[in-house]
Amino acid sequence: MTDRHSVIFHLILAGMVASLGAILIDKHSLYDHLKMQYIRDLNTEEETELTEQVENVKH
C-alpha cells in the first residue's frame, strides 16, 4: 500500500459518475430484473400445472 491518499477523491468521483450513468441507463438494477423474470417463470409454471390438472380432471 502507498501513502498517497490523493487517489481516493478520484475513485469516489468515478464511482459517483458510474452510479449516475447506470441510473440514466436503467432505473432498476440487474437483480430486480432477474427477480421479476424468476417470479414470472414461477407463475407460468404454476399456471401450466394447474391447467394440466384441470384438463386431466375433465377427461
N, C-alpha and C positions, 0 to 999 in steps of 0.2 A: 504494500500500500504506500501511497505517497502522501506527503503533507500538503498537497495542493488542493485547496477547497474551492478554487475558482471554477472548477468544472461543475459543481453542484447546481449553480444557477442555470447553466446551460442545459443540464439534464432535466431540471424541473420545468423549464420553459419548453423543451422538446416534448415532454410528457403532456403539458397543457395543450400545446398545438395539436398533438396527435389525438387527444381526447376530443377537442373541438371538431377536428376533421372527421372523426368517427361519428359524432353526433349529427354532423351535416349529411353524412352518407346514409345513416340509418338510425332512427331513434331507439330501436330495440337491439339488445345485444344478441350475439350469436346463440347464447344459451337460451334466451327467450324463444327464439325461432325454433331451436331444436326441441324445446319443451312443448311448444304448441304442435309441432309435427308429430311428436310422440303421442300426445293426447288425441290428436285426430286419428292416428293409426289405431290406437286402442279402441276408440269409439267405433271405427269402421269394422274392426274385428268383432266387437260385441254385437253390432247390428247384423253382421253376416251370420254369426252363430244363432242369434235369435230368429232370423228369417229361416234358417235351415231347420230349426226346431219346430217352428210353426208349420212349415211345409211338410215335415215328417208326421206331425200330428194330423194334418188334413188328409194325408194318404193313408 
